[in-house]
């Protein structure tokens, strides 16, 4: 049993609106009969809330470094086959994969390898027509200067945020969802590979918390389930979801606090999440994550 202090500013609200008018559904989940229609669009506000609740690969990499996990090249997806990604689906999903790997490399200051991933990300972002948001020249310069790690990480994250916003605003939210899914699965893969080799309690805690976060991601993906590519992706992700079936997460209510945010007084509810996960459950998640990740990067 592990505990982690987390902040809840507001309950996560999902708003799903029909494109040609119609009604709305809200709540933490929607019936499969609604999600599977494929004619629904997750609102920008709801998508932002979901994205903010999906652990950043950079955060996971920072946790791995903080607990003392050594760097390993063997965890990373190869960039040798980037030219083999011929569809927009493959390009978007693996853009997310490489983005997570870039965060891992940046966190461990592995500048000698960063350029390969920057080059791969540049190619894929151009392929899906969002390369205008990727400042390759600046990132390449920063990657060769060990003193600019913070700037490199900031610009990298900002570039991906801009890509995501552009895709959603231009009715290409399916590709945005794939980038998010790729980054999520690679971040989880990196964490579970470390946990496979050595026991870190904080890392196990973070892996267990992904049960809730995976549920958020599935809401996005199931909105596109009528697409054959997404149907295969969802089937793989359901395997991962099933591996979390016996993991339990409970909450203890803390005292609310008043904090200032953007010049306004905001009430912040401090709660403690308690993740109940044993070694057998963790090993199951590790095994399924490895299988699903390796299947998906070749989908």
JODAFEN-V305725 format. One record per residue. N is the residue number from 0. PHI is phi as a letter, one per 40 degrees, with the letter a starting at -180 (* if undefined). Layout:
[[N,PHI] [N,PHI]]
This chain:
[[0,*] [1,b] [2,b] [3,a] [4,c] [5,b] [6,b] [7,b] [8,c] [9,a] [10,c] [11,c] [12,b] [13,b] [14,b] [15,b] [16,b] [17,c] [18,c] [19,c] [20,g] [21,g] [22,c] [23,b] [24,b] [25,a] [26,h] [27,c] [28,a] [29,b] [30,d] [31,d] [32,c] [33,c] [34,c] [35,c] [36,c] [37,g] [38,b] [39,b] [40,b] [41,c] [42,c] [43,c] [44,c] [45,c] [46,c] [47,c] [48,c] [49,c] [50,d] [51,c] [52,c] [53,c] [54,d] [55,c] [56,d] [57,c] [58,c] [59,c] [60,c] [61,c] [62,c] [63,c] [64,c] [65,c] [66,c] [67,g] [68,c] [69,c] [70,c] [71,a] [72,c] [73,c] [74,c] [75,c] [76,c] [77,c] [78,c] [79,c] [80,b] [81,c] [82,c] [83,c] [84,c] [85,b] [86,b] [87,c] [88,c] [89,c] [90,c] [91,c] [92,c] [93,c] [94,c] [95,c] [96,d] [97,c] [98,c] [99,c] [100,c] [101,c] [102,c] [103,c] [104,c] [105,c] [106,c] [107,c] [108,f] [109,c] [110,c] [111,c] [112,b] [113,d] [114,d] [115,c] [116,c] [117,c] [118,c] [119,c] [120,c] [121,d] [122,c] [123,c] [124,c] [125,c] [126,c] [127,c] [128,g] [129,b] [130,c] [131,c] [132,c] [133,b] [134,c] [135,c] [136,c] [137,c] [138,c] [139,c] [140,c] [141,c] [142,c] [143,c] [144,b] [145,c] [146,c] [147,b] [148,d] [149,c] [150,c] [151,c] [152,c] [153,c] [154,c] [155,c] [156,c] [157,c] [158,c] [159,c] [160,c] [161,c] [162,c] [163,c] [164,c] [165,c] [166,c] [167,c] [168,c] [169,b] [170,f] [171,b] [172,c] [173,c] [174,c] [175,c] [176,c] [177,c] [178,c] [179,c] [180,c] [181,c] [182,c] [183,c] [184,c] [185,c] [186,c] [187,c] [188,c] [189,d] [190,c] [191,c] [192,c] [193,c] [194,c] [195,c] [196,c] [197,a] [198,c] [199,b] [200,c] [201,c] [202,c] [203,c] [204,d] [205,c] [206,c] [207,c] [208,c] [209,c] [210,d] [211,c] [212,c] [213,c] [214,c] [215,c] [216,c] [217,c] [218,c] [219,c] [220,c] [221,c] [222,c] [223,b] [224,c] [225,c] [226,c] [227,d] [228,c] [229,c] [230,c] [231,c] [232,c] [233,c] [234,c] [235,c] [236,c] [237,c] [238,d] [239,c] [240,d] [241,c] [242,c] [243,c] [244,d] [245,c] [246,c] [247,b] [248,b] [249,b] [250,b] [251,b] [252,c] [253,b] [254,c] [255,c] [256,b] [257,c] [258,b] [259,c] [260,b] [261,f] [262,g] [263,b] [264,c] [265,b] [266,c] [267,b] [268,c] [269,c] [270,b] [271,b] [272,c] [273,b] [274,c] [275,b] [276,a] [277,b] [278,c] [279,c] [280,c] [281,c] [282,c] [283,c] [284,c] [285,d] [286,c] [287,c] [288,d] [289,c] [290,c] [291,c] [292,c] [293,c] [294,c] [295,c] [296,c] [297,b] [298,c]]
